[in-house]
């Protein structure tokens, strides 16, 4: 898949996931630098991979998913390579179903999900929805990293 960042081609490394794949195990850290792995997540989940919490597109995406998921009982994990304390600094009013995780310490999530941009050292934008059995039921890897995902299409799988 060709991916661009601001119109320039970039290379994704790792294994791009597709529907019916088993979601790979990972090691990420939360805002308190605690390790989070796949087996610490449960139920139907959305994994949003974003380049950085401080961009306008990422902020819009987080806000939209926050509003769409309110009171739905679906957990959303937002993953970037941002330092964990950025999460609490930027997002103080977030619901309990939204969790921010960082790949900065272990740097394995991006490669396990095919979302690591080799040239930039950041993660691309993607939406991956996983069922209760850790099976991938929806994926969207955006062609242009600065674009927003197809919210309506993703929400059909919730």
Steps between C-alpha positions, in 0.01 A plus 500: 500500500627843407492749786584868485583759758408849378510371144840331529526120480606321819566137590301306758695226674361193666198289424188676378198337661192390313155376596504156669863534614578437864589831657867479602616530858675825584671690778400864544506739794222707652520854639662368820762300306327171593533219246182411310475184291223352287386269781429808714238611248159337469180500298447664167770767464609773267871565454564842348856558392592865456819692419476738798248631749601860431381521138163645403393190306582271792316726742193502273511122461523445877213740563276334241564147625452618858157637410400201285600247765348672801278253687558221242714277726777479240857566610718713276879494523681791342860413422785729401870543561432805718644502849235378747476818707378685189173304531402642837626847412281526188199286588363560846130464414473160334259214567603176667480299176783697338857400588822655375796268450852562377735286291795719595664258746471160329447609140329173406137595434572689177690208352248240624212689335678636192456860613861615552621759246866420435605841365337708776522280807130551577185294465260536210129559544292185519181361651494135601196346669544174687231267633479325837718215369782731380399454135530802273155590367583835335809682377564834339852612420474849360669575168586853617613516863356849547147392397225402742366145502160392368311530830164379368648187346694414818196554719305237304728240663418616851 
